[in-house]
């Protein structure tokens, strides 16, 4: 599984990158056919504190699974996205059977 991490409008630190890598690599437990995972981190310019967005696109044979979450921290946004993707990947695996 190949993991690509992109950060828009800021530079992601090494600690954040390793956190994302650890969380996203656990997705292969829920679907063994994951080809690539694209993680995009966006810093939205707004007055609200929940201005950090994590978008994760998982490519599996036959389809793509996508999730986007907004939170106060990138870690929280990635956490919420990974939780949602787990359910989507389980459904996709069941559908393939």
Steps between C-alpha positions, in 0.01 A plus 500: 500500500638836394418805716528853354462796738447852367470813713348812346572853628747377768790260563412189700742404777668163532291410807175562308623303198595197711162517681317495167717219367429289810123559491456450127716186484251331734232520227643190329347293779155581362571446130795307363479645148598861577725634223569861601385746764505875430483723806447874447524739792351847454523802724190708439521872562201578718410640839380172647739273689399190301695606192708186440376259233621148429393334175590137445446312174558124498537322167390138497443277196174601336429819695627789709397574858511862618453679830546861610481628856552840663623546858706716736818298441627298207541198725132510594394550137713204387364288786139575401574433133669167569204389716258581218721328243512181706124464463510582128779249436315227688190564285710495181661170602160345570375622162793336320426160653 
